[in-house]
């Protein structure tokens, strides 16, 4: 009998732990309603993109992986923008704005590029510190995937297609 009580106690502890984890995880899945300033002076409200899938990627001009991903993001944007995809690249707070503008022009980035001058957006998305960090947000404003480091373009494309089908 004591053995069964210990097992039941262990099962109960695991269920409580899972419930706490699931609750905190499900609460953190909603994308923050950030107000973003683009390098062109436009203000974007992230919530205004509800109804569309959105990729939000935190990057820096001195991050080799970030720069390497730009052509893949451009390809995704060109392939899916007419179907509703939006992409917002948020430059990290330590990245000088003139570097961000120069890189955006040099790479001919067609999607939104925003600045995070006070690290507000990095904090709002869960203390983003590493670049690149990419969030995929569904049409309901829920973060469905977070990728820290390089993403796999084919996998991201499949996910976007799934989100566009609804």
Backbone torsions as a table, in degrees:
resi	resn	phi	psi	omega
1	UNK	NA	-44.0	179.3
2	UNK	-60.5	-33.5	178.9
3	UNK	-62.2	-44.0	178.9
4	UNK	-64.7	-37.1	178.9
5	UNK	-65.7	-41.4	178.3
6	UNK	-64.0	-41.3	178.7
7	UNK	-64.5	-44.3	178.9
8	UNK	-62.4	-39.8	177.6
9	UNK	-63.3	-41.6	178.8
10	UNK	-65.2	-44.6	178.6
11	UNK	-61.6	-44.0	178.9
12	UNK	-61.7	-43.5	178.9
13	UNK	-62.3	-41.4	178.3
14	UNK	-65.4	-39.7	178.4
15	UNK	-64.9	-41.5	178.4
16	UNK	-64.6	-45.1	179.0
17	UNK	-60.5	-44.2	179.6
18	UNK	-63.6	-40.4	-179.8
19	UNK	-65.5	-42.5	178.2
20	UNK	-64.1	-45.5	179.2
21	UNK	-61.7	-47.2	-178.1
22	UNK	-62.9	-41.7	179.7
23	UNK	-63.1	-47.8	-179.2
24	UNK	-67.0	-36.4	179.7
25	UNK	-68.0	-44.4	-177.3
26	UNK	-68.9	-31.9	177.7
27	UNK	-70.2	-32.1	-176.5
28	UNK	-85.1	-2.7	-177.1
29	UNK	-79.5	-19.7	179.4
30	UNK	-72.7	129.1	178.7
31	UNK	-67.2	142.5	177.8
32	UNK	-67.6	151.7	178.4
33	UNK	-89.8	76.1	-176.3
34	UNK	-80.2	146.4	171.3
35	UNK	-106.3	112.8	-170.9
36	UNK	-108.9	138.7	175.5
37	UNK	-102.3	119.9	-179.1
38	UNK	-83.6	167.6	179.9
39	UNK	-70.3	-11.3	176.4
40	UNK	-95.7	3.9	178.3
41	UNK	88.4	5.2	179.4
42	UNK	-83.2	141.3	174.8
43	UNK	-101.3	126.3	178.8
44	UNK	-112.5	135.7	172.2
45	UNK	-103.3	117.6	-175.0
46	UNK	-55.9	-35.9	-179.4
47	UNK	-65.1	-19.5	179.7
48	UNK	-70.2	-11.3	179.3
49	UNK	-93.2	5.2	177.1
50	UNK	-56.9	141.2	-175.3
51	UNK	100.3	-8.8	180.0
52	UNK	-131.7	148.2	170.7
53	UNK	-74.6	145.6	-178.1
54	UNK	-134.2	137.1	169.3
55	UNK	-105.3	125.1	173.7
56	UNK	-114.8	121.2	-179.6
57	UNK	-124.0	128.6	174.6
58	UNK	-90.5	131.4	-173.1
59	UNK	-147.7	174.5	175.4
60	UNK	-148.4	148.8	-178.0
61	UNK	-69.6	-20.7	178.6
62	UNK	-95.0	10.5	179.4
63	UNK	-99.4	109.7	-176.3
64	UNK	-59.6	-40.8	179.9
65	UNK	-65.8	-39.4	178.9
66	UNK	-60.2	-47.3	-178.8
67	UNK	-65.3	-38.0	178.9
68	UNK	-65.2	-30.6	-179.1
69	UNK	-78.1	-17.8	-175.9
70	UNK	-54.0	-47.8	178.3
71	UNK	-60.4	-35.0	178.1
72	UNK	-67.6	-40.3	177.1
73	UNK	-66.0	-39.9	176.6
74	UNK	-61.0	-44.6	178.6
75	UNK	-60.5	-44.7	178.3
76	UNK	-61.2	-44.9	-178.9
77	UNK	-61.9	-46.3	-179.2
78	UNK	-66.5	-33.8	-179.8
79	UNK	-73.5	-32.2	-170.1
80	UNK	-122.5	-1.8	-177.5
81	UNK	-63.9	-37.1	179.5
82	UNK	-69.3	-16.1	177.3
83	UNK	-96.1	-3.9	174.3
84	UNK	121.4	-7.9	-177.9
85	UNK	-66.8	136.8	171.7
86	UNK	-119.0	146.2	175.6
87	UNK	-129.0	134.0	175.8
88	UNK	-128.2	119.0	175.8
89	UNK	-98.9	120.2	-178.8
90	UNK	-105.9	115.5	179.3
91	UNK	-74.8	137.4	-178.9
92	UNK	-63.1	153.6	-174.7
93	UNK	-57.0	-30.1	-176.2
94	UNK	-84.9	-5.2	-178.5
95	UNK	-83.4	119.2	179.8
96	UNK	-59.1	130.2	-177.7
97	UNK	-53.1	-36.4	-180.0
98	UNK	-66.1	-31.7	175.8
99	UNK	-67.3	-39.8	-179.8
100	UNK	-64.4	-45.4	179.6
101	UNK	-63.0	-46.6	-179.7
102	UNK	-60.7	-44.9	180.0
103	UNK	-64.6	-41.2	-179.7
104	UNK	-61.8	-41.0	177.6
105	UNK	-69.3	-45.2	-177.6
106	UNK	-61.5	-39.1	-178.6
107	UNK	-90.2	-2.5	-179.5
108	UNK	52.2	52.0	-177.8
109	UNK	-70.4	120.0	-177.3
110	UNK	-89.1	-14.8	-178.8
111	UNK	-91.9	174.5	-178.4
112	UNK	-66.3	137.5	173.0
113	UNK	-123.8	122.5	-176.6
114	UNK	-118.0	159.4	177.3
115	UNK	-105.5	149.1	177.2
116	UNK	-127.2	66.4	-169.4
117	UNK	-61.4	-28.8	-179.2
118	UNK	-114.3	16.5	179.2
119	UNK	61.0	20.2	-179.9
120	UNK	-64.3	-42.0	-176.4
121	UNK	-73.9	-37.6	175.5
122	UNK	-60.1	-41.2	177.0
123	UNK	-66.2	-43.7	-177.1
124	UNK	-63.0	-30.4	179.3
125	UNK	-91.8	19.8	173.1
126	UNK	95.8	37.5	176.7
127	UNK	63.4	51.0	177.2
128	UNK	-61.9	125.6	179.3
129	UNK	-125.3	-24.3	-176.2
130	UNK	-104.1	143.0	176.5
131	UNK	-120.6	144.5	-7.8
132	UNK	-78.5	148.4	168.3
133	UNK	-127.3	122.4	-173.7
134	UNK	-118.4	134.9	177.2
135	UNK	-117.0	133.9	174.0
136	UNK	-107.5	123.5	-174.8
137	UNK	-116.4	131.6	-178.7
138	UNK	-81.8	179.9	-176.4
139	UNK	-64.0	-19.1	178.3
140	UNK	-91.9	2.8	179.6
141	UNK	83.6	18.4	-179.2
142	UNK	-100.5	131.8	176.6
143	UNK	-73.0	116.3	-178.2
144	UNK	-99.4	-17.6	176.8
145	UNK	-156.9	141.3	172.4
146	UNK	-123.7	130.1	-179.4
147	UNK	-123.7	118.6	174.9
148	UNK	-102.9	123.6	-173.1
149	UNK	97.8	-168.3	-176.7
150	UNK	-65.5	141.2	174.0
151	UNK	-99.0	160.8	176.4
152	UNK	-94.4	112.3	-175.3
153	UNK	-53.7	-42.0	-178.7
154	UNK	-65.5	-40.1	178.5
155	UNK	-66.5	-42.1	179.5
156	UNK	-65.4	-38.2	177.0
157	UNK	-62.0	-44.3	178.3
158	UNK	-62.1	-41.9	179.2
159	UNK	-63.4	-43.9	179.0
160	UNK	-61.8	-43.1	178.4
161	UNK	-59.6	-42.4	178.5
162	UNK	-62.4	-43.8	-179.6
163	UNK	-67.1	-35.7	179.6
164	UNK	-69.6	-28.6	177.6
165	UNK	-73.7	-23.2	177.1
166	UNK	76.1	NA	NA
